[in-house]
Amino acid sequence: MCTQHNIYDMLRIITEVQGKIKREIANKIPYRSRVKRFVVFVDLRKAFDTIRRDILLQSLHAKGIDPNLIQFIRQTFAMSKLQFRDLTETSTNIGVVQGGVLSPTCFAHYINELLGKLN
């Protein structure tokens, strides 16, 4: 169940991640240089829905997370389904479980790995 407290925690984490991304980008761009500059905007509104599960699971394995926990997460993903307004269902290989207890932690790990790639 998603409580108001959990939503505020998630929003705080997302805001912190956005700030960190902005600082990382700002630190990488030399002031008044004649180098081409590119700006990247990361839209985090659908972030939980766009996480690549295969990358997440590989990353957890590389970090030395207990294989039993990784298997549990894999099984949780396998059991999740998308349901549409017309009540049809399908499976997917992207995104974390909406309202899942581990979803914010998986998302935070995924984003940390992404930020690590920027360094």
N, C-alpha and C positions, 0 to 999 in steps of 0.2 A: 504494500500500500504506500502510495506516495503522499507524504504529509507536507504541510506547508514548510516545516523546518527543513525537510530533505530538499525541497525545491530551492529554498534560500541557500542551502549549502552548495547545491549544484550550480546555481547562478553565481555564487561567490567564486567557485572553482573556475568556472568558464571565464569570468571577468579577469581572474588572476592569470589564466592561460593567455587570454587576449593581450593583457598588459605585457606578459613575458615575451610573447611573439613580437609585439611592437618594439620592445626594448632590444631584442635580439636583432631585429632588422635595422634599427637605428644605429646600433653599435657596429654593424657590418658595413655601413655606408660611410665612406670618408667625407668629411665636411669640405665643401667647395671643390670637390674633385671633378675632373672632366670625364669621368667614367659614366657610361650609360647607366641609368638607374631604373629599376623595375619595382613596382609596388604590388604586393600580394595582399589580398583581403581574404581572410578565412571566415566563411559564414558558418558559424557553429549552431545555427538554429536546428539543423537536421543532423547534427554530428553523431548522435547515438545511432541513427539509422544508416550511417554510411561507413561505419568501421568494417574493414575487411577482416573477417574472422580468421582466415588462414594466416594472415600477417600477425594478428594478435596472438594466436596460439603459438606460432613459431617464436615470437618475441618472449612470451612467458617461458617457453622451454629454454631459450637461450639465457634467460636470467636465472635459471636454476630453480624455477618454481616446482613444487612437488608434482610429479607426474599424475598422481591420483587426483589432485585438484584440477589439473589441466584436462584430464579425462572427464571429470564432473562438468566442467565448463563446456567441453565439446558435446557431451550428452544433453546438456541444457539447451545448447544451440540447436541440436538435432531435433529436439522435441518442440521447438518454437515454430509457430505458423503465423502467416499473415492472413488476416481475415478482412474481407472487403465489405462494403455496404450491402451488397447483394448476398452476403453470408457465404460466398465461396472462399475457400482456403487454398493457400499454396505455401511451399517452403521457400526459404531464401538462404543464401550463404553470406549475407552482409548484415551488419547491424548487431546491436546487443539487445537483450530482452528488455522491453519497456517495463519499467517498474521493478526489474530484477534487483535483488539485494547487491549482487556483484557488479551490476552494470556501471555505476559511477566509478568503481575501482578499475574496472577494465578500460573504461574510457580514459581515465587519468593516466593509466599505464601507456595506453596507445598514444596519447598526446605527448607524454614525456619522451617516448621513443621517437616520435616525429620531431620534437624539438632537439633531441640529441643528434639527429641527422643534419639539422641546420648548423650545428657547431662543426 
